Amino acid sequence: MCRYTKILVVAIPLLAQDPSVRLERVTGGLAAPTDVQHAGDGTGRLFVVEQGGRIRIVREGVLAARPFLDISARTVADGEQGLLGLAFPPDFRRKQHFYVNYTDRAGDTIIARYRVTTDPDLADPASETIVLQIEQPFSNHNGGGLQFGPDGRLYIGMGDGGSGNDPGNYAQRADSLLGKMLRWDVEAGAAAPSIWARGLRNPWRFSFDRASGDLWIADVGQDNYEEVNFQPASSQGGENYGWRMWEGLHCANPPCEAASHTAPVAEYTHEEGCSVTGGYVYRGRRSPGLRGMYFYGDYCSGRLWGLRREGDRWRSRLAQSTGLNISTFGQDEAGELYVADHGGGVLYGISGNPAPALSAAGVVDAASFAPGLVAGSAATIFAFGVLDSDDVVAAGRTPLPLELAGVSVTIANRPAPLYAVANRRGLEQVNVQTPWEAAGATSAAVVVRREGLASAPVTVAVLAAQPGVFTLDGEAAVVVHHSDNALVTPERPAERGEIVYLYATGLGPLENTPPTGAAAPLAPLSPVRGLVSATIGGRAAEVLFAGLAPGLAGVYQINLRVPTGVPAGLADLIVQSGGLPSRVTRLPVR
């Protein structure tokens, strides 16, 4: 079971269902808030940036009368200018300094470092060290966001310099810092930032997903479209988000070549708003059903949206029409989210669904991740709100339990045995066996429960067969040498003519079916009723056995002989059952 559980804990794209979101007033009395940050120092304080040049402290819902910092003499809150961003470095509790982004009285962008006094609620305005100054040709499109990334670098969101349609084409020019996402190892003493990404018009709020490390950038549009960009944590930088050629998904200033830029994952027209404000991915514990959802809004319309990925597409849903001038979002140390009203000067907390959440697209075959269920076979349910911490809680025995970590699942109103409940870098999942009793059905309602709170049911297709082959990395098939039960690897590949076996899912009905949740017997075996075939390198492989893997529940095993005529190297491996092929996996052959 250890090996099987490890195979199942694999990431696929995020899934979602409609959010139910509430806004709860935290505090008022703010003057044009532009940013909300926490210091990561364990104090629970929120720091609210005011456009006029002050930073205010909110502690347990109470706004302190005395500003944390007041540099109103150095800036002017005029249109898109003023004090715009704040960032605390990693280990702020020891370092006791922080960074701000403001426009000075000449209108240029200033990145400055300030120190905290002996009073932890008071910074010293005289301690300013200007670490970067960027000349602004116009008064608008200043960006203003600051964030320290998971890599410990300071990221700076810069607008294109303003006016309209980027007359200097700064967003595309390599000799300008305007219209860019900058990255700077400022804490290590690097002399200047480097360009991390380009093609931005006015990135108004960007953030990192605290669980996955992914970067989200909301970019304000020109005349027609607002957009949200996504950069995975695996990125090495260098993305071009398209401006000034592209506005959202549309060509704005030809020539426009789709292959030359990274398209946004969400957009909306100016019928729905006029200026996007980027937020955060929810990772708190108060509202587990909202986890994994990226929140963003519009300054003009007050609309608040939640965005997740469903299968191979992104889907954005309206969470609430707030009526606010949404100027910024914030995140506290616990991962709870906030939204600020620029005009009303009020800070609100975001809360919502306490029950787990899932979608039909998130109920998939455990090996192939294809949507749907097969009776008796292992399945994975990608859900939100099933496990708070980064962990794997696995079944250590068979029969498989019906509950793990307070989580249970029903499929077609029958309890589904659990292999594991997992949370890996924010991707939560429940690995289950589809009850054998689901055979013959064409669909089934799936419900996930945690501590008595049930998700909304989703209807999932039930298929007679859906073959899948377990892999190590999405490509390399888990294949074992029959002679000594060692894993086939590139260092020890399969030999032509050798007998090997692999683990699979969804091969279909059996002879000698064991009870749901029980391990397959060694004698008599539980073979598949229908024909199962396999090809390696395009050549038919002799299938010696296809059925449930003895000692495991809901996992199939195929024993086969490697064809003698297969060329050496990485060979395509395909399994077929019920007339349906598995997706292509790879097998090293010598």
C-alpha positions as CSV (number, residue, x, y, z in Angstrom):
1,M,0.0,0.0,0.0
2,C,2.9,2.4,0.6
3,R,3.9,2.4,-3.0
4,Y,0.4,2.7,-4.3
5,T,-0.4,5.7,-2.0
6,K,2.7,7.5,-3.2
7,I,1.7,7.0,-6.8
8,L,-1.8,8.4,-6.2
9,V,-0.7,11.7,-4.6
10,V,-0.2,13.5,-7.9
11,A,-1.1,17.1,-8.9
12,I,-3.6,18.0,-11.6
13,P,-5.2,21.4,-12.5
14,L,-7.4,23.1,-9.9
15,L,-11.1,22.6,-10.0
16,A,-14.0,24.6,-8.6
17,Q,-17.6,25.2,-7.8
18,D,-19.6,28.5,-7.4
19,P,-18.3,30.3,-4.3
20,S,-20.6,31.6,-1.7
21,V,-18.9,34.7,-0.4
22,R,-19.6,37.1,2.5
23,L,-17.9,40.4,3.3
24,E,-17.6,41.3,7.0
25,R,-16.6,44.8,8.1
26,V,-13.3,44.9,9.9
27,T,-12.7,48.6,10.4
28,G,-13.4,52.0,8.9
29,G,-11.8,55.4,9.1
30,L,-9.2,54.7,6.4
31,A,-8.3,57.4,3.8
32,A,-8.0,56.0,0.3
33,P,-6.5,52.5,1.1
34,T,-4.1,51.2,-1.6
35,D,-2.5,48.2,-0.1
36,V,-2.9,45.7,2.8
37,Q,0.0,43.6,4.1
38,H,1.1,41.6,7.2
39,A,4.6,41.6,8.6
40,G,4.9,37.8,9.1
41,D,6.2,38.5,12.6
42,G,3.5,36.6,14.6
43,T,1.8,39.8,15.9
44,G,-1.3,39.4,13.8
45,R,-1.1,43.1,12.7
46,L,-2.5,44.3,9.4
47,F,-0.7,47.3,7.8
48,V,-3.0,49.4,5.6
49,V,-1.4,51.7,3.1
50,E,-3.2,55.0,2.5
51,Q,-2.6,56.8,-0.8
52,G,-1.9,60.1,0.9
53,G,1.3,58.8,2.5
54,R,0.4,57.0,5.7
55,I,0.6,53.4,6.8
56,R,-2.0,52.4,9.5
57,I,-2.0,49.4,11.8
58,V,-5.1,47.3,12.4
59,R,-4.9,45.0,15.3
60,E,-7.8,42.6,16.1
61,G,-10.2,44.8,14.1
62,V,-9.1,48.1,15.8
63,L,-7.5,50.9,13.7
64,A,-4.7,52.5,15.7
65,A,-4.9,56.2,15.8
66,R,-1.2,56.8,15.3
67,P,0.2,55.9,11.9
68,F,3.0,53.3,11.6
69,L,4.6,55.6,9.0
70,D,3.8,59.0,7.7
71,I,5.6,60.3,4.6
72,S,2.8,62.5,3.3
73,A,5.3,65.3,2.9
74,R,7.2,63.2,0.2
75,T,4.2,62.3,-2.0
76,V,0.9,63.7,-3.4
77,A,-2.2,61.6,-3.6
78,D,-3.3,62.7,-7.1
79,G,-5.1,60.3,-9.5
80,E,-2.9,57.2,-9.7
81,Q,0.0,58.8,-7.7
82,G,0.8,58.5,-4.0
83,L,1.9,55.9,-1.6
84,L,1.1,52.7,-3.4
85,G,2.8,49.6,-2.0
86,L,4.4,48.0,1.0
87,A,6.5,44.8,1.5
88,F,8.1,43.3,4.6
89,P,11.2,41.1,3.9
90,P,11.5,37.5,5.1
91,D,12.6,37.5,8.8
92,F,11.3,41.0,9.3
93,R,11.0,40.3,13.1
94,R,14.8,40.3,13.2
95,K,15.6,42.8,10.5
96,Q,13.1,45.5,11.5
97,H,13.1,47.2,8.1
98,F,10.6,47.3,5.2
99,Y,10.1,48.7,1.8
100,V,7.6,51.1,0.2
101,N,6.7,52.1,-3.3
102,Y,5.5,55.7,-3.8
103,T,5.6,58.5,-6.4
104,D,7.6,61.5,-5.3
105,R,6.5,65.1,-5.8
106,A,8.0,65.1,-9.2
107,G,5.9,62.0,-10.1
108,D,8.8,59.5,-10.3
109,T,8.6,56.0,-8.8
110,I,10.6,55.6,-5.5
111,I,11.4,52.3,-3.8
112,A,12.6,53.1,-0.3
113,R,13.6,51.2,2.8
114,Y,12.6,52.4,6.3
115,R,13.5,51.1,9.7
116,V,11.2,50.5,12.7
117,T,12.0,52.4,16.0
118,T,12.2,50.7,19.4
119,D,8.4,51.0,19.4
120,P,7.3,48.1,17.1
121,D,4.2,50.1,16.1
122,L,6.2,53.1,14.9
123,A,8.6,53.4,11.9
124,D,11.1,56.3,11.6
125,P,10.3,58.5,8.6
126,A,13.9,60.0,8.8
127,S,15.4,56.5,8.2
128,E,14.6,56.5,4.5
129,T,17.1,55.0,2.1
130,I,16.1,55.3,-1.5
131,V,17.1,52.1,-3.2
132,L,15.6,52.7,-6.6
133,Q,14.2,55.7,-8.6
134,I,12.5,55.3,-11.9
135,E,11.6,58.3,-14.0
136,Q,7.9,58.4,-15.0
137,P,7.1,60.2,-18.3
138,F,3.4,60.6,-17.4
139,S,1.4,60.7,-14.2
140,N,-0.6,57.5,-14.6
141,H,0.2,53.8,-14.9
142,N,2.7,53.7,-12.0
143,G,2.0,50.1,-11.0
144,G,3.0,50.3,-7.4
145,G,2.9,46.7,-6.1
146,L,5.7,45.2,-4.0
147,Q,5.9,41.6,-2.9
148,F,8.7,39.3,-1.6
149,G,8.4,36.1,-3.5
150,P,9.0,32.5,-2.3
151,D,12.6,32.9,-3.5
152,G,13.2,35.8,-1.1
153,R,13.5,38.3,-3.9
154,L,11.6,41.6,-4.1
155,Y,9.2,41.8,-7.0
156,I,8.2,45.2,-8.3
157,G,5.2,45.8,-10.6
158,M,5.8,48.7,-13.0
159,G,3.3,50.3,-15.3
160,D,4.1,51.4,-18.8
161,G,4.8,55.0,-18.0
162,G,1.3,56.2,-18.7
163,S,-0.6,58.4,-21.2
164,G,-2.5,55.9,-23.5
165,N,-1.5,53.0,-25.7
166,D,2.1,53.2,-24.4
167,P,3.4,55.8,-26.8
168,G,7.0,55.0,-26.0
169,N,6.4,51.2,-26.3
170,Y,8.1,51.0,-22.9
171,A,6.4,47.7,-22.0
172,Q,8.2,45.9,-24.8
173,R,11.6,47.7,-24.7
174,A,14.5,45.9,-23.1
175,D,16.2,49.2,-22.2
176,S,13.3,50.3,-19.9
177,L,12.0,49.2,-16.5
178,L,8.6,50.4,-17.4
179,G,5.8,48.0,-18.2
180,K,7.7,45.2,-16.5
181,M,7.7,42.8,-13.5
182,L,11.1,43.4,-11.8
183,R,12.9,41.0,-9.6
184,W,15.6,42.0,-7.2
185,D,17.7,40.3,-4.6
186,V,17.7,43.5,-2.6
187,E,18.2,41.8,0.7
188,A,21.5,40.2,-0.5
189,G,22.8,43.6,-1.7
190,A,22.3,43.2,-5.4
191,A,22.9,46.6,-7.1
192,A,19.7,46.7,-9.2
193,P,16.7,44.7,-10.2
194,S,16.4,42.6,-13.4
195,I,13.5,42.3,-15.7
196,W,11.5,39.2,-14.8
197,A,8.6,39.6,-17.3
198,R,7.5,42.3,-19.7
199,G,4.4,43.4,-21.7
200,L,2.4,44.9,-18.8
201,R,0.3,48.0,-19.0
202,N,-0.4,48.8,-15.4
203,P,-0.2,45.8,-13.0
204,W,-2.5,46.9,-10.2
205,R,-1.9,44.3,-7.5
206,F,0.0,41.1,-8.0
207,S,0.5,38.3,-5.5
208,F,2.1,34.9,-4.9
209,D,0.1,31.9,-3.8
210,R,1.5,31.1,-0.4
211,A,0.9,27.4,-0.9
212,S,2.0,26.8,-4.5
213,G,4.3,29.8,-5.2
214,D,2.4,30.6,-8.4
215,L,2.4,34.3,-9.4
216,W,-0.9,36.1,-10.2
217,I,-0.8,39.5,-12.0
218,A,-3.9,41.7,-12.6
219,D,-3.2,44.1,-15.4
220,V,-5.4,47.2,-16.1
221,G,-6.6,47.4,-19.7
222,Q,-6.9,50.3,-22.1
223,D,-10.3,50.8,-23.7
224,N,-12.0,47.4,-23.8
225,Y,-10.6,44.6,-21.7
226,E,-9.2,43.9,-18.2
227,E,-7.0,40.8,-17.7
228,V,-5.6,38.4,-15.1
229,N,-2.2,36.7,-15.8
230,F,-0.9,33.5,-14.2
231,Q,2.7,32.5,-13.9
232,P,3.4,29.0,-12.5
233,A,6.0,28.6,-9.7
234,S,8.1,26.6,-12.2
235,S,8.6,29.6,-14.4
236,Q,12.2,30.8,-15.0
237,G,10.9,34.2,-16.0
238,G,11.0,35.9,-19.4
239,E,7.3,35.9,-20.1
240,N,5.9,38.6,-22.4
241,Y,2.3,39.4,-21.4
242,G,1.7,41.1,-24.7
243,W,1.0,44.8,-24.1
244,R,0.9,47.1,-26.2
245,M,0.1,44.7,-29.0
246,W,-2.4,42.7,-27.0
247,E,-5.2,43.9,-24.7
248,G,-6.5,40.8,-22.9
249,L,-7.0,38.1,-25.6
250,H,-7.4,40.7,-28.3
251,C,-5.1,42.4,-30.8
252,A,-5.0,46.1,-29.9
253,N,-2.0,47.4,-31.8
254,P,-0.9,45.2,-34.8
255,P,1.2,43.3,-35.6
256,C,0.0,40.7,-33.1
257,E,1.5,37.2,-33.0
258,A,-0.2,34.8,-30.6
259,A,3.0,32.8,-30.2
260,S,5.0,35.8,-29.1
261,H,3.2,36.4,-25.8
262,T,1.7,34.6,-22.7
263,A,-2.1,35.0,-22.9
264,P,-4.1,35.9,-19.8
265,V,-6.1,33.2,-18.0
266,A,-9.1,35.5,-17.5
267,E,-10.5,38.7,-19.0
268,Y,-13.6,40.8,-18.8
269,T,-15.0,43.6,-20.9
270,H,-15.7,47.2,-19.9
271,E,-19.4,46.3,-19.7
272,E,-18.5,44.6,-16.4
273,G,-16.1,47.1,-15.0
274,C,-13.2,49.5,-16.0
275,S,-10.2,48.8,-13.8
276,V,-9.1,45.4,-12.5
277,T,-7.7,45.0,-9.0
278,G,-5.8,41.8,-8.3
279,G,-6.1,39.8,-5.1
280,Y,-4.9,36.6,-3.6
281,V,-5.5,32.8,-3.6
282,Y,-7.4,31.9,-0.5
283,R,-5.4,29.6,1.8
284,G,-7.1,30.2,5.1
285,R,-9.0,27.8,7.4
286,R,-12.1,29.8,8.2
287,S,-13.7,29.0,4.9
288,P,-12.2,25.7,3.6
289,G,-14.5,25.5,0.6
290,L,-12.9,28.7,-0.8
291,R,-9.4,27.4,-0.7
292,G,-7.5,27.5,-4.0
293,M,-9.7,30.3,-5.3
294,Y,-8.1,33.4,-6.7
295,F,-10.1,36.5,-5.8
296,Y,-10.0,39.7,-7.9
297,G,-12.3,42.6,-8.4
298,D,-13.1,45.8,-10.3
299,Y,-12.6,49.3,-9.0
300,C,-15.5,50.8,-10.9
301,S,-18.2,48.2,-10.8
302,G,-17.4,46.7,-7.4
303,R,-17.7,43.2,-8.8
304,L,-15.8,40.5,-7.0
305,W,-14.9,37.3,-8.8
306,G,-13.4,33.9,-7.9
307,L,-11.2,32.1,-10.4
308,R,-10.1,28.5,-10.5
309,R,-8.9,26.1,-13.2
310,E,-11.3,23.3,-14.3
311,G,-9.6,20.6,-16.2
312,D,-7.9,22.2,-19.1
313,R,-9.7,25.6,-18.8
314,W,-10.0,28.5,-16.4
315,R,-13.4,29.5,-15.1
316,S,-14.2,32.7,-13.3
317,R,-17.5,33.2,-11.4
318,L,-19.0,36.3,-10.0
319,A,-18.8,35.9,-6.2
320,Q,-20.6,39.2,-5.2
321,S,-21.5,42.6,-6.5
322,T,-20.2,44.7,-3.7
323,G,-20.8,48.3,-4.7
324,L,-17.3,49.1,-3.4
325,N,-14.4,50.9,-5.1
326,I,-12.2,47.8,-4.8
327,S,-8.7,49.2,-4.6
328,T,-6.8,46.4,-3.0
329,F,-6.9,43.0,-1.3
330,G,-4.9,41.8,1.6
331,Q,-3.9,38.6,3.3
332,D,-3.1,38.0,7.0
333,E,-0.6,35.6,8.5
334,A,-3.3,32.9,8.7
335,G,-4.2,33.1,5.0
336,E,-7.5,34.9,5.6
337,L,-8.3,37.5,2.9
338,Y,-9.4,41.1,3.0
339,V,-10.7,43.7,0.5
340,A,-10.6,47.5,0.8
341,D,-13.0,50.2,-0.4
342,H,-11.0,53.1,-1.7
343,G,-13.8,55.6,-1.6
344,G,-15.5,54.5,1.6
345,G,-12.3,53.9,3.6
346,V,-13.5,50.5,4.9
347,L,-11.7,47.2,5.3
348,Y,-13.7,44.0,4.9
349,G,-12.9,40.4,5.6
350,I,-13.8,37.8,3.0
351,S,-15.4,34.6,4.2
352,G,-17.5,31.8,2.7
353,N,-18.2,28.1,2.4
354,P,-17.1,26.1,5.5
355,A,-17.8,22.8,3.8
356,P,-15.5,21.0,1.2
357,A,-16.0,22.0,-2.4
358,L,-15.5,20.1,-5.6
359,S,-16.7,19.9,-9.2
360,A,-17.6,17.0,-11.5
361,A,-14.4,17.7,-13.5
362,G,-12.4,17.0,-10.4
363,V,-13.5,13.4,-10.0
364,V,-11.1,11.4,-12.1
365,D,-9.4,8.1,-12.7
366,A,-6.5,7.7,-10.3
367,A,-3.9,6.8,-12.9
368,S,-4.9,8.7,-16.1
369,F,-6.7,11.6,-14.4
370,A,-9.4,11.3,-17.1
371,P,-12.8,12.5,-15.7
372,G,-15.2,9.7,-14.7
373,L,-15.5,6.6,-12.5
374,V,-15.3,2.9,-13.1
375,A,-16.9,0.6,-10.6
376,G,-14.4,-1.0,-8.2
377,S,-11.5,1.0,-9.5
378,A,-9.3,3.6,-7.8
379,A,-10.3,7.2,-8.3
380,T,-9.0,10.6,-7.2
381,I,-11.3,13.5,-6.1
382,F,-9.6,16.9,-6.3
383,A,-11.4,18.9,-3.7
384,F,-10.9,22.0,-1.5
385,G,-11.2,22.1,2.3
386,V,-10.4,18.4,3.1
387,L,-7.0,18.8,4.8
388,D,-5.7,22.0,6.2
389,S,-1.9,21.3,6.4
390,D,0.6,20.1,3.9
391,D,0.4,16.4,4.6
392,V,-0.7,12.9,3.5
393,V,-3.0,10.8,5.7
394,A,-2.9,7.3,4.3
395,A,-4.8,4.1,5.0
396,G,-2.4,1.6,6.6
397,R,-4.5,-1.5,6.1
398,T,-7.2,-3.3,4.1
399,P,-10.1,-3.4,4.3
400,L,-9.8,0.2,3.5
401,P,-11.4,2.6,6.0
402,L,-14.5,4.7,5.3
403,E,-13.1,7.7,7.0
404,L,-9.6,9.4,7.2
405,A,-8.7,12.7,8.9
406,G,-12.5,13.3,9.5
407,V,-13.1,13.0,5.7
408,S,-15.6,10.5,4.1
409,V,-17.0,10.1,0.6
410,T,-20.2,8.7,-0.8
411,I,-20.6,7.7,-4.4
412,A,-24.2,6.8,-5.5
413,N,-25.2,7.1,-1.9
414,R,-22.8,4.3,-0.9
415,P,-19.7,4.9,1.3
416,A,-16.5,4.8,-0.7
417,P,-13.4,3.3,1.0
418,L,-10.4,5.7,1.3
419,Y,-6.8,5.2,0.4
420,A,-5.6,8.7,1.4
421,V,-6.4,12.3,2.1
422,A,-3.6,14.7,0.9
423,N,-2.6,18.3,0.6
424,R,0.5,18.9,-1.5
425,R,1.4,22.6,-1.9
426,G,-2.3,23.6,-1.8
427,L,-3.6,20.8,-4.0
428,E,-6.0,18.8,-1.9
429,Q,-7.3,15.4,-2.9
430,V,-9.1,12.3,-1.6
431,N,-8.1,9.0,-3.1
432,V,-11.0,6.5,-3.0
433,Q,-12.2,3.2,-4.4
434,T,-15.4,3.5,-6.4
435,P,-17.9,1.0,-4.9
436,W,-18.3,-2.2,-6.9
437,E,-22.1,-1.6,-6.5
438,A,-21.9,1.3,-8.9
439,A,-21.6,-1.1,-11.8
440,G,-24.3,-0.8,-14.4
441,A,-25.0,2.9,-13.6
442,T,-24.3,5.6,-16.1
443,S,-23.8,8.3,-13.5
444,A,-23.4,8.8,-9.8
445,A,-23.7,11.6,-7.2
446,V,-20.4,12.2,-5.4
447,V,-20.4,14.0,-2.0
448,V,-17.3,14.7,0.2
449,R,-17.9,15.3,3.9
450,R,-15.5,16.6,6.5
451,E,-16.4,16.8,10.2
452,G,-20.1,16.5,9.4
453,L,-20.1,19.2,6.7
454,A,-21.1,18.0,3.3
455,S,-20.1,19.4,-0.1
456,A,-22.8,20.0,-2.7
457,P,-23.3,16.8,-4.7
458,V,-21.8,16.6,-8.2
459,T,-22.9,14.2,-10.9
460,V,-20.1,12.1,-12.4
461,A,-20.2,9.7,-15.3
462,V,-19.8,6.0,-14.5
463,L,-18.1,4.1,-17.3
464,A,-17.8,0.3,-18.0
465,A,-14.0,0.7,-18.6
466,Q,-11.5,3.5,-18.7
467,P,-8.0,2.0,-18.7
468,G,-5.2,4.0,-17.1
469,V,-1.6,3.1,-16.3
470,F,0.1,4.5,-13.2
471,T,3.2,6.6,-13.8
472,L,5.9,8.1,-11.8
473,D,5.9,11.5,-13.4
474,G,2.9,11.6,-15.8
475,E,4.9,9.8,-18.5
476,A,7.2,7.0,-17.1
477,A,5.0,3.9,-16.5
478,V,5.3,2.1,-13.2
479,V,6.5,-1.3,-14.5
480,V,8.2,-4.0,-12.4
481,H,10.6,-6.8,-13.3
482,H,8.8,-10.0,-12.6
483,S,12.0,-11.9,-11.7
484,D,12.8,-9.8,-8.6
485,N,10.0,-7.3,-8.1
486,A,12.4,-4.4,-8.8
487,L,11.2,-1.3,-10.6
488,V,12.0,-0.9,-14.3
489,T,14.2,2.2,-14.7
490,P,16.4,3.8,-17.4
491,E,19.4,2.4,-15.5
492,R,17.8,-1.1,-15.4
493,P,15.4,-1.2,-18.4
494,A,13.1,-4.0,-19.4
495,E,14.7,-6.6,-21.6
496,R,13.2,-7.9,-24.8
497,G,11.3,-11.2,-24.1
498,E,11.3,-10.4,-20.3
499,I,8.1,-10.8,-18.2
500,V,7.1,-7.6,-16.4
501,Y,4.0,-6.3,-14.7
502,L,2.4,-2.9,-14.3
503,Y,-0.4,-1.4,-12.2
504,A,-3.5,0.0,-13.9
505,T,-7.0,1.3,-13.3
506,G,-10.4,1.0,-15.0
507,L,-10.0,-2.3,-16.7
508,G,-13.6,-3.3,-16.0
509,P,-15.7,-6.1,-14.6
510,L,-14.1,-9.2,-13.0
511,E,-14.5,-12.8,-12.2
512,N,-14.4,-13.4,-8.5
513,T,-15.1,-9.8,-7.4
514,P,-14.0,-9.1,-3.8
515,P,-16.1,-6.9,-1.5
516,T,-15.7,-3.1,-1.8
517,G,-12.7,-2.0,0.2
518,A,-11.2,-5.5,0.5
519,A,-7.9,-6.6,-0.9
520,A,-7.9,-8.8,-4.0
521,P,-7.2,-12.5,-3.1
522,L,-4.1,-14.4,-4.2
523,A,-6.1,-17.5,-4.8
524,P,-8.3,-17.7,-6.6
525,L,-7.3,-14.6,-8.6
526,S,-9.7,-12.0,-9.8
527,P,-9.2,-11.7,-13.6
528,V,-10.9,-9.2,-15.9
529,R,-13.8,-10.7,-17.8
530,G,-13.2,-9.0,-21.1
531,L,-10.2,-8.8,-23.4
532,V,-7.2,-6.8,-22.2
533,S,-4.4,-6.1,-24.7
534,A,-1.2,-4.1,-24.7
535,T,1.4,-2.7,-27.1
536,I,5.0,-1.8,-26.5
537,G,6.7,0.3,-29.2
538,G,3.8,-0.4,-31.5
539,R,4.2,-4.2,-31.2
540,A,1.6,-6.5,-29.5
541,A,2.7,-7.7,-26.1
542,E,1.6,-11.1,-24.8
543,V,-0.7,-10.5,-21.8
544,L,-0.3,-13.3,-19.3
545,F,-2.7,-12.0,-16.7
546,A,-5.0,-9.0,-16.3
547,G,-7.0,-8.5,-13.2
548,L,-6.9,-7.1,-9.6
549,A,-3.5,-6.9,-8.1
550,P,-3.4,-9.5,-5.3
551,G,-3.2,-7.8,-1.8
552,L,-4.5,-4.4,-3.1
553,A,-8.0,-3.0,-3.3
554,G,-9.2,-1.4,-6.5
555,V,-5.9,-1.6,-8.3
556,Y,-5.4,-3.7,-11.4
557,Q,-2.3,-5.6,-12.5
558,I,-1.2,-6.6,-16.0
559,N,1.5,-9.2,-16.4
560,L,3.0,-9.2,-19.9
561,R,6.0,-10.2,-22.0
562,V,8.0,-7.5,-23.7
563,P,8.0,-8.2,-27.5
564,T,11.3,-9.3,-28.9
565,G,11.2,-6.9,-31.8
566,V,10.9,-3.7,-29.8
567,P,13.6,-1.2,-30.6
568,A,15.9,-0.2,-27.7
569,G,15.1,3.1,-26.0
570,L,11.9,4.6,-24.6
571,A,9.0,2.7,-26.0
572,D,5.3,3.8,-26.1
573,L,3.2,1.6,-23.8
574,I,-0.5,1.5,-24.4
575,V,-3.1,-0.7,-22.6
576,Q,-6.5,-1.5,-24.1
577,S,-9.7,-2.7,-22.3
578,G,-13.3,-2.7,-23.3
579,G,-12.2,-1.4,-26.7
580,L,-10.7,1.7,-25.2
581,P,-7.0,2.6,-25.1
582,S,-5.1,4.1,-22.2
583,R,-3.2,7.3,-22.9
584,V,0.4,6.7,-24.0
585,T,3.0,6.1,-21.3
586,R,6.7,5.3,-21.7
587,L,8.8,2.2,-20.9
588,P,12.6,1.9,-21.2
589,V,13.6,-1.2,-23.2
590,R,17.0,-2.7,-23.8
